[in-house]
Amino acid sequence: MPIMSISRAEIASVERVIRPYVRRTPVIEDAGLVFKLELLQHSGSFKARGAFTNLLTRKLPAAGVVAASGGNHGAAVAYAAQQLGVRARIYVPLISSKAKIQRIRDYGADLVIEGDRYADALAASERWAAESGALQVHAYDQDGALLGQGTVGLELEQQAGIDTLLVAVGGGGLIGGIAAWYAGKTRIVGVEPEASPTLHKAFEAGRPVDAPAGGIAADSLAPRRVGELMFPLARKYVEKVVLVEDEAIRAAQVELWNRLRLVTEPGGAAAYAALLSKRYLPQKNERVGVLLCGGNTTAVNFNT
């Protein structure tokens, strides 16, 4: 199917294509907050939506697909490729967590560890695509990623009415797709680690620019800069970005486990960290949604 724009109509069209392959993840309400549990998605994060969109809407060469990832995107592409019988090679940097690397291997992809950061793995994946003819599946800066991730917004709108949605930001495919879906009807607030302020720096500069890429969520929220495709959507529809410290992210992980028995990775807990640390203060009677976007971690040890 041709992809023409990042719009509500195109997101709805993509949702019908990927529906047989992705989970409709649940929503729970607690203490006045609405939690969208995208950490329960296939492969452990929202990334499965964009992966299936790319593989189901593009012509796939005999060489298969190649992707670079901090971990979650790689696991999602590997899972989608396994389900569809497609060859996949995944490049990850040294900072990728053991849990994510194991997931990629479990899905049968050819795994290559390359460089210290996501940008290093991306460069290596681009070289392989040029050499082999494999289809490059970008983690966030492609139409398919934005449209697929936008289906999170479509689902949530059907499940719960909210005034504001807090969304963690790395490369911006998730918040860009969701912003395109809501198109100003719901307040969208980005949440980033202070150590990886990609969208924050882009808003300051008026365009995507390189930013620091560190912190405990670096394997999912530190791609160096946001995508070119998502930035116009963010500038139009994202109200603001708040920054949270690593300590707040860790505290959010602990609180989500203690309060809801949900195991989130650092990037998956970042949105909730904005509330817990009071970096985002809701107004009276404001109905706030929190997107828990990833759960690929080994944080819980059931042997103790």
C-alpha positions in Angstrom: 0.0 0.0 0.0 1.4 3.5 -0.8 2.2 5.7 2.2 1.5 9.3 1.4 1.4 11.3 4.6 1.5 11.1 8.4 -2.2 11.7 9.0 -5.1 10.3 10.9 -6.4 8.6 7.7 -3.1 6.9 7.0 -2.7 5.8 10.6 -6.1 4.3 10.5 -5.3 2.6 7.2 -2.1 1.1 8.7 -3.9 0.0 11.8 -6.1 -2.3 9.7 -3.0 -3.8 8.0 -1.1 -4.6 11.2 -4.1 -5.5 13.4 -3.6 -9.3 13.0 0.0 -9.0 14.1 0.0 -6.7 17.1 -1.6 -6.7 20.4 -4.3 -4.2 21.4 -2.6 -3.3 24.7 -4.7 -2.7 27.8 -5.3 0.5 29.7 -5.6 0.6 33.5 -6.5 3.5 35.8 -5.0 4.1 39.1 -5.1 7.2 41.4 -6.7 9.3 38.7 -4.0 8.4 36.1 -4.6 6.4 32.9 -1.8 4.0 32.1 -1.4 2.7 28.5 0.5 -0.6 28.9 2.4 -0.7 25.6 5.2 -2.6 27.5 2.9 -5.6 27.0 3.2 -5.4 23.2 4.9 -8.2 21.2 8.7 -8.0 21.5 8.3 -5.9 24.7 7.7 -2.5 23.3 5.6 -0.3 21.0 8.3 -0.8 18.3 6.5 -3.9 17.0 3.9 -1.6 15.4 6.4 0.3 13.3 8.3 -2.9 12.4 5.2 -4.7 11.1 4.1 -1.5 9.2 7.4 -1.4 7.4 7.5 -5.1 6.6 3.9 -5.3 5.5 3.7 -2.1 3.4 7.1 -2.2 1.5 8.5 -4.5 -1.1 11.0 -6.8 0.6 14.1 -7.9 -1.3 15.6 -11.4 -1.2 18.3 -10.1 1.1 15.7 -9.4 3.7 15.8 -6.4 6.1 18.4 -4.7 8.2 18.0 -2.5 11.2 20.1 -0.6 13.8 18.8 -0.3 17.3 19.5 0.3 20.9 17.6 -2.9 21.4 13.8 -2.5 21.3 13.6 -1.7 17.6 15.9 -4.5 16.8 13.8 -6.9 18.8 10.7 -5.7 17.1 12.1 -6.1 13.6 13.5 -9.5 14.5 10.1 -10.6 15.8 8.2 -9.2 12.8 10.7 -10.8 10.4 10.3 -14.2 12.2 6.6 -14.0 12.0 6.6 -13.1 8.3 9.4 -15.5 7.3 11.9 -12.7 6.3 15.6 -12.6 6.8 16.8 -10.0 9.3 20.2 -8.6 10.4 20.2 -6.4 13.5 23.0 -4.0 14.5 23.2 -2.9 18.2 25.8 -0.9 20.1 27.7 -2.0 23.1 25.3 -0.1 25.5 22.3 -2.4 24.6 21.1 -4.3 27.5 21.6 -8.1 27.8 17.8 -8.6 28.0 17.3 -6.9 24.6 20.2 -8.6 23.0 18.9 -12.0 24.1 15.4 -11.2 22.7 16.9 -10.4 19.3 18.8 -13.7 19.3 15.7 -15.6 20.5 13.8 -14.3 17.4 16.4 -15.8 15.1 17.9 -12.6 13.6 21.6 -12.3 12.7 22.9 -10.1 15.5 25.9 -7.8 15.1 27.3 -5.7 18.0 28.9 -2.6 16.6 30.3 0.6 18.3 29.6 2.4 21.5 26.3 4.2 20.6 23.3 3.9 18.4 24.8 6.1 15.8 27.7 3.7 15.3 25.3 0.8 14.8 23.2 2.8 12.4 26.3 3.6 10.2 27.2 -0.1 10.1 23.6 -1.1 9.2 23.6 1.5 6.3 26.9 0.0 5.0 25.4 -3.5 5.1 22.2 -2.3 3.3 24.3 -0.8 0.5 26.4 -4.0 0.2 23.7 -6.6 0.4 20.6 -4.9 -1.0 18.7 -5.5 2.3 15.9 -3.1 3.1 16.8 -0.6 5.8 14.1 -0.4 8.5 14.8 2.8 10.5 14.0 2.9 14.2 12.1 6.2 14.0 12.8 8.4 10.9 10.6 6.6 8.3 7.0 7.0 7.4 6.3 3.4 8.4 7.7 3.9 11.9 5.6 7.1 12.5 2.4 5.6 11.1 2.8 2.3 13.0 3.6 4.1 16.3 0.6 6.4 15.7 -1.7 3.4 16.1 -1.0 3.7 19.9 -2.8 7.0 19.8 -5.7 5.5 17.8 -6.1 2.7 20.4 -5.8 4.9 23.4 -8.4 7.4 22.1 -10.9 4.4 21.8 -10.0 3.2 25.3 -10.0 6.3 27.4 -10.7 10.0 27.3 -7.7 12.1 28.5 -6.7 15.7 28.5 -2.9 15.2 28.4 -0.6 12.3 27.4 2.9 12.0 28.7 5.2 10.3 26.2 8.9 9.4 26.5 11.1 10.7 23.6 14.1 9.1 22.0 14.2 9.5 18.2 10.7 10.7 18.3 8.8 8.2 16.2 6.4 7.4 19.0 5.5 10.9 20.0 5.5 12.0 16.4 3.0 9.3 15.3 0.8 9.9 18.4 0.9 13.7 17.9 -0.2 13.2 14.3 -3.1 11.0 15.4 -4.4 13.4 18.1 -3.7 16.4 15.9 -4.1 18.9 18.8 -7.2 17.4 20.3 -5.3 16.2 23.3 -2.3 17.9 24.9 0.9 15.9 24.2 3.9 16.4 26.5 7.3 14.8 25.7 9.5 13.5 28.5 13.3 13.0 28.1 16.2 12.2 30.4 18.3 15.2 31.2 21.2 13.1 29.9 19.6 12.7 26.4 17.6 15.9 25.6 17.1 15.3 21.9 13.7 17.0 21.3 14.4 19.6 23.9 17.5 20.7 22.0 15.6 20.5 18.7 13.0 22.9 20.0 15.7 25.3 21.2 17.4 25.2 17.9 14.3 25.1 15.7 15.5 22.0 14.0 16.9 18.5 14.8 20.4 18.9 16.2 22.9 16.6 17.9 22.4 16.3 21.7 24.1 14.4 24.5 23.4 10.7 24.5 23.8 9.2 27.9 22.1 8.2 31.1 20.4 5.0 32.3 17.9 5.0 29.4 20.5 5.4 26.7 19.7 2.1 25.1 16.2 3.4 24.1 16.1 7.2 24.5 19.5 8.4 23.2 19.8 8.3 19.4 21.7 11.6 19.3 19.0 13.6 17.5 15.3 13.4 16.7 14.1 12.4 13.3 13.5 14.9 10.5 10.1 13.5 9.7 8.7 13.8 13.2 10.0 17.3 14.0 7.3 19.3 12.1 4.7 17.1 13.8 6.2 17.8 17.2 6.6 21.5 16.6 2.9 21.7 15.6 1.3 19.3 18.1 3.7 18.7 21.1 3.0 21.3 23.8 6.4 21.0 25.5 9.2 18.7 26.7 10.1 18.1 30.3 13.4 16.7 31.4 13.9 14.1 34.2 16.9 13.0 36.1 18.2 9.4 36.0 17.3 9.1 39.7 13.7 10.0 39.0 13.5 7.4 36.2 14.8 4.7 38.5 12.4 5.8 41.2 9.6 5.5 38.7 10.6 1.9 37.8 10.5 1.0 41.5 7.2 2.7 42.1 5.5 1.1 39.1 6.6 -2.3 40.4 5.5 -1.6 44.0 2.3 0.0 43.0 1.1 -1.8 39.9 3.4 -4.8 39.6 4.6 -3.6 36.2 8.2 -4.2 35.2 9.4 -1.4 33.0 12.8 -0.6 31.5 14.2 2.9 32.2 12.9 4.3 28.9 9.5 2.7 29.6 9.2 4.5 32.9 10.4 7.9 31.9 7.0 9.3 31.2 5.8 8.4 34.7 9.0 9.9 36.2 7.8 13.3 35.1 4.8 13.0 37.4 6.7 11.3 40.2 9.4 14.0 40.3 6.8 16.8 39.8 8.5 18.0 36.6 5.0 17.8 35.2 2.3 19.1 37.6 -1.3 18.4 36.4 -3.9 21.1 36.8 -6.9 20.5 39.0 -9.2 17.9 37.4 -6.8 17.3 34.5 -7.1 13.8 33.3 -3.5 12.6 32.5 -2.5 9.6 30.5 0.9 7.9 30.9 2.4 5.8 28.2 4.5 2.9 29.5 6.3 2.1 26.3 8.8 -0.7 27.1 9.5 -3.6 29.4 12.7 -5.2 28.2 14.7 -5.5 31.3 16.0 -8.1 33.8 15.1 -5.9 36.8 13.1 -8.6 38.7 14.8 -11.7 40.0 12.2 -14.4 40.8 14.9 -16.6 42.4 15.1 -14.5 45.5 
